[in-house]
C-alpha cells in the first residue's frame, strides 16, 4: 500500500518506520543536540548529550543510555530514525560540557518550541 492509498484513518502523522534501519542503530553511539525556543521566539536553552542507542521502536522511540557527565541516565527521542545523521569520523567537543566524543556513529539535532503560557 502506498502513501496515496493509505486511508487517512491509518495515517498517524509519524514518519515511516524502517525496522531494518532500527536494528542497525542499536548499539550505535550518538550525539544529541537540543535547542529550546521560548515563547518569545528566542533560544531559551541548548543541551548536548551523548550515549549509546539501546532501543529503537515505533512505540517507544529511540532510547539512549547516556554517557559521560550524564552516565546512568537515559533519554528518549521520538521514533524518527531519519533524524539520525551519520557522523563524520573525528573528535566532537560538546560546548555545554567540554566532553570530547571520538568517532560517534550518528548526530541528531532537535528544536523544541515552548508554547505560550
Secondary structure per residue as TSV (DSSP state, phi and psi in degrees):
chain	resnum	aa	ss	phi	psi
A	1	X	-	360.0	127.7
A	2	X	-	-89.2	168.1
A	3	X	G	-55.6	-38.7
A	4	X	G	-70.8	-19.2
A	5	X	G	-94.4	-9.5
A	6	X	S	-74.1	123.8
A	7	X	-	-61.8	144.9
A	8	X	G	-55.0	-31.9
A	9	X	G	-66.7	-20.0
A	10	X	G	-94.9	-11.1
A	11	X	-	-82.7	112.0
A	12	X	-	-88.1	-9.2
A	13	X	S	84.0	-3.1
A	14	X	S	-88.4	153.6
A	15	X	-	-64.9	156.7
A	16	X	-	-58.7	141.3
A	17	X	-	-95.1	130.6
A	18	X	-	-112.9	98.4
A	19	X	H	-62.1	-36.7
A	20	X	H	-61.3	-46.4
A	21	X	H	-64.3	-41.2
A	22	X	H	-57.1	-41.4
A	23	X	H	-66.6	-32.2
A	24	X	H	-76.8	-21.6
A	25	X	H	-86.3	-14.2
A	26	X	T	-62.4	127.8
A	27	X	T	90.5	-6.6
A	28	X	-	-78.5	149.5
A	29	X	E	-90.5	143.6
A	30	X	E	-141.7	143.7
A	31	X	E	-107.3	129.3
A	32	X	E	-114.3	130.8
A	33	X	E	-117.2	127.9
A	34	X	E	-121.1	127.6
A	35	X	E	-118.2	123.7
A	36	X	E	-101.5	127.3
A	37	X	E	-103.0	124.8
A	38	X	-	-74.8	173.5
A	39	X	T	-59.3	-26.8
A	40	X	T	-79.7	-7.1
A	41	X	S	92.5	-1.2
A	42	X	S	-91.8	152.8
A	43	X	E	-64.4	122.0
A	44	X	E	-97.4	-31.4
A	45	X	E	-162.0	145.2
A	46	X	E	-130.4	129.6
A	47	X	E	-128.9	139.7
A	48	X	E	-126.3	143.5
A	49	X	E	-152.8	167.0
A	50	X	E	-148.5	160.2
A	51	X	E	174.1	-162.3
A	52	X	E	-116.0	132.7
A	53	X	E	-72.1	122.2
A	54	X	E	-106.2	-18.2
A	55	X	E	-156.7	145.6
A	56	X	E	-146.7	112.9
A	57	X	E	-145.4	155.6
A	58	X	T	-66.9	-23.3
A	59	X	T	-92.5	-36.8
A	60	X	T	-99.8	-9.5
A	61	X	E	82.5	-160.6
A	62	X	E	-104.9	110.8
A	63	X	E	-97.1	130.2
A	64	X	E	-120.3	127.0
A	65	X	E	-85.1	110.4
A	66	X	E	-71.8	154.3
A	67	X	-	-126.4	179.3
A	68	X	G	67.8	-134.9
A	69	X	G	-64.9	-16.6
A	70	X	G	-111.6	21.3
A	71	X	T	-56.2	139.8
A	72	X	T	96.0	-14.6
A	73	X	-	-98.0	160.4
A	74	X	E	-122.5	157.2
A	75	X	E	-139.9	138.7
A	76	X	E	-116.3	125.9
A	77	X	E	-95.7	158.5
A	78	X	-	-59.3	159.0
A	79	X	S	-77.9	68.8
A	80	X	-	-128.9	83.5
A	81	X	G	-61.4	-30.0
A	82	X	G	-67.3	-12.5
A	83	X	G	-81.0	-8.0
A	84	X	-	-86.1	117.6
A	85	X	E	-103.7	126.2
A	86	X	E	-55.2	132.7
A	87	X	-	-87.7	146.1
A	88	X	-	-76.7	147.0
A	89	X	S	-60.5	144.1
A	90	X	S	143.6	-172.9
A	91	X	E	-98.6	135.6
A	92	X	E	-120.6	123.5
A	93	X	E	-103.7	124.7
A	94	X	-	-77.6	119.5
A	95	X	T	-61.4	-35.1
A	96	X	T	-74.1	-24.7
A	97	X	T	-126.7	-16.4
A	98	X	-	82.4	-3.5
A	99	X	-	-64.9	146.6
A	100	X	E	-113.2	126.1
A	101	X	E	-112.2	128.2
A	102	X	E	-102.8	127.3
A	103	X	S	50.5	55.4
A	104	X	-	-66.1	161.5
A	105	X	S	-81.8	-38.6
A	106	X	E	-139.8	158.7
A	107	X	E	-126.6	156.4
A	108	X	E	-153.3	140.2
A	109	X	E	-127.3	139.7
A	110	X	E	-134.4	144.3
A	111	X	E	-114.0	128.2
A	112	X	E	-111.7	120.7
A	113	X	E	-97.6	119.3
A	114	X	-	-77.6	135.6
A	115	X	-	-73.2	158.4
A	116	X	-	-68.7	138.3
A	117	X	-	-91.1	360.0
